[in-house]
Amino acid sequence: MNAHSELSNLVPTWEKSCTSTESTLHQLSPYIGKLKSSIAHDLIQNYSAPGDLVADVFAGSGTVLLEAVKMGRRAFGVDSSPYAALLSRAKLSAPNTLDEALIRAKKRLEAAALRPVPDRRRIPEWVRNFFHPNTLSEVVNFSKECKEQGDDFLLACMLGILHHQRPGFLSFPSSHLTPYLRDKKFPRDEFPLLYQYRELAPRLLAKIERTYKRKDFVVSRESYTFVEGLTENVPFPTGISCLITSPPYMNALDYGRDNRLRLWFVDKANAELIDNAQSQQRDGFESLMATVAMQATKSLVHNGYCIVIVGDQIKRNSKYPLSSVVQNTFAEHAPSLNLTQIIVNSIPDIRRARRDHRGVRTENFLIFKKEYA
């Protein structure tokens, strides 16, 4: 393949924060390692056209999918994580207006308040430790009500304020991303107000209002399809014009740990099973990439693009070139996809790994084009 490395003119703008300009739906609930919405926007803008089908088969929190439908494309997404799937569906199915969202929230809150008080003894101690007993009862009952009604949006709004030390959040003092109590930094006897009952209703309604601060578009149900499941088991639709995806790096991010508290409220039975085990070993990662390559070959239109975003893993002073693995795998299993460009971009600290290695410090955007059958 005649690949060449170059720094895209877009990369300097990718270093800038987009939190004050992006749709506030992107900020529905935290998700470690998610792609910047500004990057997703630029890739969709440059490699697809309105009406095209854009896919992300490791969708995560749905950044690519939301940007795609916001920009007049159709979207197809896949993810095996119950929390990621919830966020993707929630963003795509949000009520069209703030008034509609608030009316629905008040209805759900009223129904949840009529439910019997849950038996907190049946809730794991590590979950109970995060909340005042009355707050915990409200959160558990509201999550049950949302799940029974299939209300992904409101459940995701609640998860977005589930834990933090700020007064607008529901838990005792804790971190906002990876959940752990911060009781040593905020001792109960010195910060008693942080350990009082926090009512769900006013905080949830305020969260919804923030979510609609920059939502000026409508998503039709016909514009997207989302499948919760393992990517290797899901057939891709034909007619994809642009596939943009970032596969899970091998052990670089621990999605089970990072999302464990929110995941417990989404899917208690699988609260520790969020990681895609196949991607955690080298052979499994290569096999997964081979499946994606072969499916992309069949599903992409002529002159369609497949953009794989992957970092080179650094662990104990050794480097495992995941980008080279992807390139070699595509060359073997998807010869019709020509690697036309590689864009290298640095990753901010918040998106890096945090285990026993230095993690992934740069990510490579491998841009393949389907040039022949």
PLY file of the C-alpha trace (Angstrom):
ply
format ascii 1.0
element vertex 373
property float x
property float y
property float z
element edge 372
property int vertex1
property int vertex2
end_header
0.00 0.00 0.00
1.22 3.48 -0.81
0.45 5.03 2.51
1.96 8.32 3.54
2.04 10.15 6.85
1.07 13.79 6.96
-0.38 16.21 9.47
-3.83 17.31 8.40
-4.66 21.00 8.33
-7.48 20.10 10.69
-5.27 18.81 13.50
-4.39 22.19 15.08
-8.09 22.93 15.56
-8.57 19.53 17.21
-6.37 20.61 20.11
-8.90 23.25 21.13
-11.70 22.52 23.56
-15.14 22.20 21.98
-17.21 21.89 25.16
-18.51 25.47 24.89
-19.57 25.15 21.25
-20.68 21.54 20.69
-24.23 20.34 21.08
-24.86 19.94 24.79
-26.35 16.52 24.06
-22.73 15.36 23.75
-22.37 16.20 27.45
-25.28 14.03 28.54
-23.14 11.77 30.73
-19.37 11.22 31.06
-17.57 8.54 29.08
-13.83 7.97 29.32
-11.91 7.99 26.04
-14.64 9.40 23.83
-13.80 11.06 20.53
-14.05 14.84 20.44
-17.20 16.00 18.70
-15.16 18.53 16.70
-13.02 15.70 15.29
-16.09 13.63 14.46
-17.65 16.66 12.77
-14.61 17.31 10.58
-14.28 13.67 9.54
-17.96 13.43 8.65
-17.81 16.76 6.81
-14.78 15.73 4.75
-15.59 12.10 4.01
-19.37 11.99 3.55
-22.25 14.01 2.14
-25.76 14.81 3.42
-28.00 11.77 3.11
-25.08 9.33 3.27
-24.99 6.43 5.69
-22.28 6.93 8.35
-21.37 4.05 10.67
-19.50 3.57 13.93
-19.18 -0.08 14.95
-17.50 0.70 18.31
-19.85 3.57 19.00
-19.02 4.27 22.65
-21.07 7.23 23.82
-22.42 7.93 20.34
-20.33 10.96 19.37
-20.01 9.99 15.69
-23.65 8.93 15.48
-25.02 12.14 16.97
-22.81 14.34 14.80
-23.82 12.35 11.73
-27.57 12.79 12.18
-27.08 16.39 13.29
-25.31 17.00 9.95
-28.08 15.41 7.88
-26.58 11.95 7.49
-28.08 8.61 8.43
-26.32 6.66 11.18
-25.64 3.04 12.06
-24.00 2.14 15.36
-22.92 -0.89 17.37
-21.54 -1.31 20.89
-21.50 -4.16 23.38
-21.44 -2.01 26.54
-24.88 -1.52 28.12
-23.81 1.93 29.31
-22.44 2.98 25.91
-25.53 1.62 24.19
-27.77 3.55 26.57
-25.91 6.81 25.92
-26.00 6.37 22.15
-29.72 5.60 22.13
-30.43 8.41 24.59
-28.72 11.08 22.50
-30.43 9.93 19.33
-33.88 9.64 20.92
-33.91 12.84 23.00
-37.24 14.70 23.02
-37.39 17.41 20.39
-37.95 20.29 22.83
-37.02 21.21 26.38
-40.69 21.51 27.35
-41.39 17.99 26.13
-38.40 16.65 28.07
-39.41 18.43 31.30
-43.02 17.24 31.08
-41.87 13.67 30.60
-39.35 13.95 33.45
-41.99 15.18 35.89
-44.25 12.31 34.88
-41.47 9.77 35.50
-40.56 11.37 38.82
-44.16 11.21 40.01
-44.45 7.55 39.03
-41.14 6.70 40.69
-42.26 8.40 43.92
-45.24 6.02 44.12
-43.02 2.95 44.08
-42.29 1.17 47.38
-39.05 2.03 49.13
-36.41 -0.39 47.82
-34.77 -2.84 50.19
-31.34 -1.31 50.51
-29.98 -4.53 51.96
-30.27 -6.00 48.50
-28.06 -3.26 47.06
-24.29 -3.90 47.15
-22.49 -2.08 49.93
-20.08 -0.42 47.51
-23.06 1.19 45.74
-24.77 2.21 49.02
-21.57 3.92 50.17
-21.94 6.62 47.53
-25.36 7.93 48.59
-27.53 9.20 51.39
-30.18 6.47 51.99
-33.05 8.69 50.83
-31.19 9.76 47.70
-30.35 6.15 46.92
-34.02 5.13 47.18
-35.05 7.88 44.76
-32.31 7.03 42.27
-33.05 3.30 42.33
-36.79 3.82 41.85
-36.30 6.38 39.09
-33.92 4.10 37.21
-36.46 1.26 37.49
-39.22 3.50 36.16
-37.11 4.64 33.20
-36.07 1.11 32.30
-39.63 -0.20 32.48
-40.82 2.65 30.26
-37.88 2.33 27.88
-36.88 5.93 28.58
-33.16 5.90 27.72
-32.90 9.68 27.60
-34.09 10.39 31.14
-32.09 7.49 32.57
-28.98 8.88 30.87
-29.73 12.34 32.29
-29.83 10.84 35.77
-26.56 9.00 35.18
-25.02 12.29 34.12
-25.47 13.67 37.64
-24.94 10.41 39.50
-21.64 11.17 41.21
-19.45 14.19 41.91
-18.75 16.41 44.92
-20.67 19.37 43.53
-24.08 20.18 45.04
-25.85 19.62 41.72
-24.92 15.95 41.74
-26.44 13.09 43.70
-23.62 11.30 45.49
-21.42 11.96 48.46
-18.14 13.64 47.43
-16.62 11.56 44.66
-14.85 11.88 41.35
-16.87 12.70 38.26
-15.37 10.21 35.80
-14.05 7.06 37.48
-16.21 6.64 40.60
-14.39 6.62 43.90
-15.28 8.34 47.16
-13.26 11.40 48.12
-13.99 11.18 51.83
-10.32 11.71 52.75
-10.18 15.02 50.90
-13.66 15.94 52.13
-14.01 14.45 55.65
-17.58 14.15 56.84
-16.96 16.17 60.01
-15.43 19.07 58.06
-17.87 19.05 55.13
-21.20 17.92 56.62
-23.26 19.58 53.89
-21.71 17.28 51.29
-23.15 14.26 53.11
-26.73 15.44 53.43
-29.72 14.16 51.49
-29.66 15.32 47.88
-33.06 15.38 46.25
-33.25 13.92 42.76
-36.06 16.00 41.22
-34.57 19.53 41.18
-31.15 18.25 40.16
-32.58 16.16 37.33
-34.67 19.02 35.96
-31.65 21.35 36.09
-29.59 18.73 34.27
-32.21 18.50 31.52
-32.21 22.27 31.08
-28.42 22.22 30.68
-28.74 19.42 28.14
-30.98 21.57 25.94
-28.78 24.66 26.12
-27.43 23.98 22.62
-29.84 21.56 20.99
-31.12 23.19 17.83
-31.86 20.17 15.67
-34.40 17.35 15.43
-33.50 13.69 14.97
-36.03 11.47 13.22
-36.34 7.85 14.29
-35.82 6.79 10.68
-32.37 8.44 10.51
-30.51 5.95 12.69
-30.15 2.29 13.66
-28.35 1.13 16.77
-27.51 -2.46 17.72
-26.35 -3.46 21.20
-24.04 -6.42 20.81
-20.54 -7.59 19.96
-19.30 -6.02 16.75
-18.00 -9.32 15.46
-21.52 -10.79 15.69
-23.40 -7.93 14.03
-23.72 -7.77 10.22
-23.01 -4.32 8.84
-25.63 -2.84 6.48
-24.74 -2.30 2.85
-24.47 1.19 1.41
-22.17 2.68 4.06
-20.45 5.77 2.67
-18.20 6.42 5.65
-17.27 4.16 8.55
-15.57 6.02 11.41
-14.63 3.97 14.45
-12.18 3.66 17.31
-11.83 0.04 18.47
-11.08 -0.63 22.15
-7.34 -0.55 22.71
-5.84 -3.61 24.35
-6.19 -2.94 28.10
-5.52 0.76 27.55
-8.86 1.80 29.04
-10.75 -0.13 31.68
-14.38 0.58 30.78
-15.71 -1.71 33.51
-13.90 0.14 36.26
-14.38 3.62 34.83
-18.15 3.24 34.43
-18.95 0.72 37.16
-21.38 2.83 39.21
-23.39 4.07 36.25
-23.29 0.62 34.73
-24.78 -0.87 37.90
-27.90 1.26 37.46
-28.14 0.31 33.77
-27.49 -3.41 33.95
-26.85 -4.86 37.40
-26.31 -8.40 36.12
-23.44 -7.35 33.85
-21.94 -4.53 35.90
-18.47 -6.07 35.75
-18.59 -7.32 32.16
-18.44 -4.12 30.15
-15.05 -4.82 28.55
-14.92 -6.63 25.25
-12.67 -9.49 26.36
-11.69 -10.40 22.81
-9.97 -7.08 22.24
-7.80 -7.42 25.35
-5.36 -9.93 23.85
-3.22 -9.41 20.76
-4.64 -12.37 18.87
-8.16 -11.30 19.76
-7.54 -7.72 18.68
-6.15 -8.83 15.33
-9.08 -11.20 14.82
-11.53 -8.42 15.64
-9.85 -6.08 13.16
-9.95 -8.78 10.49
-13.70 -9.08 10.98
-14.15 -5.31 10.70
-11.98 -5.21 7.58
-13.94 -7.94 5.82
-17.29 -6.45 6.79
-16.19 -2.99 5.68
-15.18 -4.36 2.30
-18.67 -5.75 1.74
-20.57 -2.82 3.20
-18.82 0.27 1.87
-19.95 1.87 -1.36
-17.44 2.42 -4.16
-15.18 5.35 -3.18
-16.47 5.05 0.39
-14.17 5.60 3.36
-13.24 3.55 6.40
-11.49 5.58 9.10
-9.98 3.58 11.96
-8.73 5.59 14.94
-6.16 3.70 16.97
-3.21 4.51 19.22
0.12 2.77 19.63
0.20 1.20 23.08
3.18 1.87 25.34
3.64 -0.51 28.24
6.68 -1.00 30.48
8.88 0.95 28.05
7.81 -1.22 25.12
5.63 -0.14 22.25
2.99 -2.28 20.59
2.18 -0.68 17.22
-1.57 -1.17 17.02
-1.74 1.11 13.99
0.63 -1.20 12.12
-1.46 -4.20 13.15
-4.56 -2.55 11.70
-2.76 -1.62 8.48
-1.40 -5.15 8.00
-4.75 -6.74 8.85
-6.60 -4.57 6.35
-3.98 -5.27 3.69
-4.55 -9.00 4.15
-8.31 -9.12 4.61
-9.52 -6.00 2.76
-7.29 -5.50 -0.29
-9.95 -3.34 -1.93
-9.44 -0.72 0.77
-6.47 1.48 -0.02
-4.79 3.35 2.82
-4.74 6.90 1.46
-3.69 8.92 4.49
-2.53 8.71 8.09
-3.21 11.60 10.44
-1.40 11.61 13.79
-2.97 13.46 16.69
-1.96 13.79 20.35
-4.37 12.62 23.04
-5.12 14.86 26.04
-4.43 13.46 29.50
-8.09 12.85 30.27
-8.35 10.33 27.44
-5.17 8.41 28.25
-4.89 5.05 29.95
-4.25 4.77 33.67
-2.95 1.30 34.41
0.59 0.03 34.89
1.86 1.52 31.64
2.27 4.93 30.10
-0.71 4.32 27.93
-1.58 5.77 24.56
-0.23 9.27 23.94
-0.98 9.67 20.26
-3.69 8.29 18.06
-3.50 7.51 14.39
-6.35 8.18 11.97
-5.98 5.52 9.30
-8.04 6.59 6.31
-8.88 3.80 3.88
-10.77 4.29 0.62
-12.62 1.59 -1.28
-11.27 2.07 -4.75
-12.14 -1.23 -6.43
-14.30 -4.30 -5.87
0 1
1 2
2 3
3 4
4 5
5 6
6 7
7 8
8 9
9 10
10 11
11 12
12 13
13 14
14 15
15 16
16 17
17 18
18 19
19 20
20 21
21 22
22 23
23 24
24 25
25 26
26 27
27 28
28 29
29 30
30 31
31 32
32 33
33 34
34 35
35 36
36 37
37 38
38 39
39 40
40 41
41 42
42 43
43 44
44 45
45 46
46 47
47 48
48 49
49 50
50 51
51 52
52 53
53 54
54 55
55 56
56 57
57 58
58 59
59 60
60 61
61 62
62 63
63 64
64 65
65 66
66 67
67 68
68 69
69 70
70 71
71 72
72 73
73 74
74 75
75 76
76 77
77 78
78 79
79 80
80 81
81 82
82 83
83 84
84 85
85 86
86 87
87 88
88 89
89 90
90 91
91 92
92 93
93 94
94 95
95 96
96 97
97 98
98 99
99 100
100 101
101 102
102 103
103 104
104 105
105 106
106 107
107 108
108 109
109 110
110 111
111 112
112 113
113 114
114 115
115 116
116 117
117 118
118 119
119 120
120 121
121 122
122 123
123 124
124 125
125 126
126 127
127 128
128 129
129 130
130 131
131 132
132 133
133 134
134 135
135 136
136 137
137 138
138 139
139 140
140 141
141 142
142 143
143 144
144 145
145 146
146 147
147 148
148 149
149 150
150 151
151 152
152 153
153 154
154 155
155 156
156 157
157 158
158 159
159 160
160 161
161 162
162 163
163 164
164 165
165 166
166 167
167 168
168 169
169 170
170 171
171 172
172 173
173 174
174 175
175 176
176 177
177 178
178 179
179 180
180 181
181 182
182 183
183 184
184 185
185 186
186 187
187 188
188 189
189 190
190 191
191 192
192 193
193 194
194 195
195 196
196 197
197 198
198 199
199 200
200 201
201 202
202 203
203 204
204 205
205 206
206 207
207 208
208 209
209 210
210 211
211 212
212 213
213 214
214 215
215 216
216 217
217 218
218 219
219 220
220 221
221 222
222 223
223 224
224 225
225 226
226 227
227 228
228 229
229 230
230 231
231 232
232 233
233 234
234 235
235 236
236 237
237 238
238 239
239 240
240 241
241 242
242 243
243 244
244 245
245 246
246 247
247 248
248 249
249 250
250 251
251 252
252 253
253 254
254 255
255 256
256 257
257 258
258 259
259 260
260 261
261 262
262 263
263 264
264 265
265 266
266 267
267 268
268 269
269 270
270 271
271 272
272 273
273 274
274 275
275 276
276 277
277 278
278 279
279 280
280 281
281 282
282 283
283 284
284 285
285 286
286 287
287 288
288 289
289 290
290 291
291 292
292 293
293 294
294 295
295 296
296 297
297 298
298 299
299 300
300 301
301 302
302 303
303 304
304 305
305 306
306 307
307 308
308 309
309 310
310 311
311 312
312 313
313 314
314 315
315 316
316 317
317 318
318 319
319 320
320 321
321 322
322 323
323 324
324 325
325 326
326 327
327 328
328 329
329 330
330 331
331 332
332 333
333 334
334 335
335 336
336 337
337 338
338 339
339 340
340 341
341 342
342 343
343 344
344 345
345 346
346 347
347 348
348 349
349 350
350 351
351 352
352 353
353 354
354 355
355 356
356 357
357 358
358 359
359 360
360 361
361 362
362 363
363 364
364 365
365 366
366 367
367 368
368 369
369 370
370 371
371 372
